[in-house]
Amino acid sequence: MKATKKTTVQSREAEIIDAVHALATEKDISEDMLFGAIEEALKAAYKKNVSREETAPANLSVTLDRHTGIAHVFARKLITDEIEDEANQITLEEAHKIRADYQMGDIAEIDVTPTGFLRTAAQTAKQVIIQRIREAEQGKIYDEYSEKENEILTAIVQRVDPNAVYVELGRTEGILEKSEWIPGEEYHSDDHIKVYVLEVNRTGKEMLRGPQVRVSRVHPGLVKRLFEMEVPEIAAGVVQIKSIAREAGSRTKMAVYSTDPVIDPVGACVGPRGNRVDRVVTELKNEKIDIIKWSPDPAEFIANALNPAHVLSVFVAENDKACRVVVPDNQLSLAIGKEGQNARLAAKLTGWRIDIKSQSQAAQMFEMAEPAPEEPMGYQQYYDAPADVQYTDSNLPELNDVPLETSDEDDTL
């Protein structure tokens, strides 16, 4: 009968070792981490099962043999002349019964493993071990996905709620909040969509399968990553995306530049017969995309940014860090765009505050400026954006002679 019990205990100990090896292989978790979790769990189980008449030593250690699975609990006690705390102190005489070379002031390790410890502590330890394993898995997933921040992933729609869409990202779940939806876009279960990773959180109320990943369909970074996937010249670094201004679901402007004068950056992004840009447009549900050639000359860049309108002249107010643009009379509404969108996106793309005037309005403004330069010129300010670039068109009057109208209600990027 005793032999049977001993065999059962040995079998239980062997099962722990086998379980650690299996979990480490299956979940790709360090065996040392798992053994450490078990030892911590056994320590907690020991303290929990100490009788009310006893006091658990403050300094405990638990060791689990990596080969046999046998566990031992040690109380670490200070060797002293007088015992004031039996749970944490021991006399030199008692310490010598454990090991002959102990000296006064040493820390003695006393084996306090209770009989049948593994059996009585197994259930408590199991819960802690499971939790540690879950935490370790989630930690690995967090590390994996935190490296994907600001990248693009393919997601599968799992559930659509009024204020959020939950998507499958592989080893964890992503949340697409309503503020990150493309206006007018509908989502259905099992839809495959491209998403931009905003941030990865270790915890969250909706986190049932691991770290929570916040994703977006409206971030300008989504457009950038899509073009990087479609345009080999961008992936190779020959064509660079300098800036992006986006009003998701409606229109995007993207400024590109080529480090190789032979390669047209706009043509590279458009692709043969427009197939590259068409694939991006399709992914973004037919969002319009203007691809603009970036220039180190701010005037040229601003003129390009107002495409499809033709720009006659560009000049700036140096102190106000604002530019004034003159367009043909029949191009004014095109330059401004519907509800000011074209001018607004151009300002965001270039980083300039842009005032737009038709050619006839500009001529009238210059005439008014000469006799009464102190009077406002009646310019309408379409967008207010920070700027650190300055340009003066030598073919136009100095801007100091033509004061810009300012407004307290300017929008600022």
Long-range contacts (C-beta under 8 A, 24 or more apart in sequence): 9-118, 9-119, 12-69, 12-118, 12-119, 12-122, 13-68, 13-69, 13-70, 13-71, 13-118, 14-68, 14-69, 15-69, 16-64, 16-69, 16-118, 17-66, 17-67, 17-68, 17-69, 23-133, 27-133, 27-136, 27-137, 28-140, 29-133, 29-136, 29-137, 29-140, 30-136, 31-66, 33-132, 33-136, 34-129, 34-132, 34-133, 34-136, 35-64, 35-66, 37-128, 37-129, 37-132, 37-133, 37-136, 38-64, 38-125, 38-129, 39-63, 39-64, 39-71, 40-128, 40-132, 41-124, 41-125, 41-126, 41-128, 41-129, 41-132, 42-71, 42-73, 42-117, 42-121, 42-125, 43-73, 44-124, 44-125, 44-128, 45-120, 45-121, 45-124, 45-125, 45-128, 46-73, 46-114, 46-117, 46-121, 48-124, 49-114, 49-120, 49-121, 49-124, 54-87, 55-86, 55-87, 56-87, 57-87, 57-88, 57-112, 58-87, 58-88, 59-88, 59-107, 61-109, 71-113, 71-117, 71-118, 72-111, 72-113, 73-111, 73-112, 73-113, 73-114, 73-117, 74-109, 74-110, 74-111, 74-112, 75-109, 75-110, 75-112, 76-107, 76-108, 76-109, 76-110, 77-107, 77-108, 77-110, 78-105, 78-107, 78-108, 79-103, 79-104, 79-105, 79-106, 79-107, 79-108, 80-104, 80-105, 137-210, 138-202, 138-210, 138-211, 141-171, 141-172, 141-210, 141-211, 142-200, 142-202, 142-210, 142-211, 144-171, 145-169, 145-171, 145-172, 145-197, 145-200, 145-211, 145-213, 146-200, 146-211, 148-197, 148-200, 148-213, 149-197, 149-198, 149-199, 149-200, 150-196, 150-197, 150-221, 151-196, 151-197, 151-225, 152-194, 152-195, 152-196, 152-197, 152-221, 152-222, 152-225, 152-226, 152-229, 153-194, 153-195, 153-197, 153-215, 154-192, 154-193, 154-194, 154-195, 155-192, 155-193, 155-194, 155-195, 155-215, 156-190, 156-191, 156-192, 157-187, 157-188, 157-189, 157-190, 157-191, 157-192, 157-193, 158-189, 159-189, 160-187, 160-188, 160-189, 166-206, 167-193, 167-195, 167-215, 169-213, 169-215, 171-210, 172-209, 172-210, 172-211, 172-212, 172-213, 173-206, 173-207, 173-208, 173-209, 173-210, 173-212, 173-213, 174-212, 174-213, 174-214, 174-215, 175-204, 175-206, 175-212, 175-213, 175-214, 175-215, 176-215, 176-216, 176-217, 177-214, 179-218, 180-214, 180-215, 180-216, 180-217, 180-218, 180-219, 181-217, 181-218, 182-217, 182-218, 182-248, 182-249, 182-284, 182-285, 182-287, 183-248, 183-249, 183-250, 184-249, 184-285, 185-217, 185-249, 185-285, 193-217, 194-222, 194-225, 194-226, 194-283, 195-222, 196-221, 196-222, 196-225, 217-248, 218-246, 218-248, 218-249, 219-246, 220-244, 220-245, 220-246, 220-252, 222-284, 223-252, 223-254, 223-280, 223-284, 223-289, 224-254, 226-279, 226-280, 226-283, 226-284, 227-254, 227-269, 227-276, 227-280, 230-271, 230-276, 230-277, 230-279, 230-280, 231-268, 231-269, 231-271, 231-276, 233-258, 233-263, 233-265, 233-268, 234-268, 234-269, 238-263, 238-268, 239-263, 239-265, 239-268, 239-269, 240-265, 240-294, 242-294, 243-294, 243-349, 243-350, 243-351, 244-349, 245-345, 245-346, 245-348, 245-349, 246-345, 247-341, 247-344, 247-345, 248-284, 248-287, 249-284, 249-285, 249-287, 250-287, 250-288, 250-341, 251-287, 251-288, 251-289, 251-290, 251-341, 251-345, 252-284, 252-287, 252-288, 252-289, 252-290, 252-345, 253-289, 253-290, 253-292, 253-305, 253-345, 253-346, 253-348, 253-349, 254-289, 254-290, 254-291, 254-292, 254-349, 255-292, 255-293, 255-294, 255-301, 255-304, 255-305, 255-349, 255-350, 256-291, 256-292, 256-293, 256-294, 257-293, 257-294, 257-295, 265-293, 265-294, 266-291, 266-292, 266-293, 290-345, 292-349, 297-391, 298-323, 298-350, 298-352, 298-389, 298-390, 298-391, 299-323, 299-391, 299-393, 301-350, 302-346, 302-350, 302-352, 302-354, 302-391, 305-345, 305-346, 305-349, 305-350, 306-335, 306-342, 306-343, 306-346, 306-354, 306-356, 308-334, 309-334, 309-335, 309-342, 311-335, 312-359, 313-362, 313-393, 313-395, 313-396, 314-391, 314-393, 315-391, 315-392, 315-393, 315-396, 315-399, 316-352, 316-390, 316-391, 316-392, 316-399, 317-399, 317-400, 317-403, 317-404, 318-390, 318-392, 318-399, 320-353, 320-404, 320-406, 321-352, 321-353, 321-386, 321-387, 321-388, 321-390, 322-352, 322-353, 322-354, 322-355, 322-387, 322-404, 323-352, 323-353, 323-354, 323-355, 323-387, 323-391, 324-355, 324-356, 324-357, 324-379, 324-399, 324-402, 324-404, 325-354, 325-355, 325-356, 325-357, 326-357, 326-358, 326-359, 326-362, 326-396, 327-356, 327-357, 327-358, 327-359, 328-358, 328-359, 329-358, 329-359, 329-360, 331-358, 332-356, 332-357, 332-358, 332-361, 336-382, 340-382, 340-383, 343-382, 343-383, 344-382, 344-383, 344-411, 346-383, 347-382, 347-383, 347-384, 347-385, 347-413, 348-383, 348-385, 348-413, 350-385, 350-387, 350-389, 351-385, 351-386, 351-387, 351-388, 351-389, 351-413, 352-385, 352-387, 352-389, 353-381, 353-383, 353-384, 353-385, 353-387, 353-410, 354-382, 354-383, 354-385, 355-379, 355-380, 355-381, 355-382, 355-404, 355-405, 356-380, 356-382, 365-402, 366-397, 366-402, 369-397, 369-401, 369-402, 369-403, 370-401, 373-401, 373-402, 373-403, 374-403, 376-403, 376-405, 377-402, 377-403, 377-404, 377-405, 378-405, 379-404, 379-405, 380-405, 381-405, 381-406, 381-407, 381-410, 383-410, 383-411, 383-413, 384-410, 384-411, 384-412, 384-413, 385-412, 385-413, 386-412, 386-413
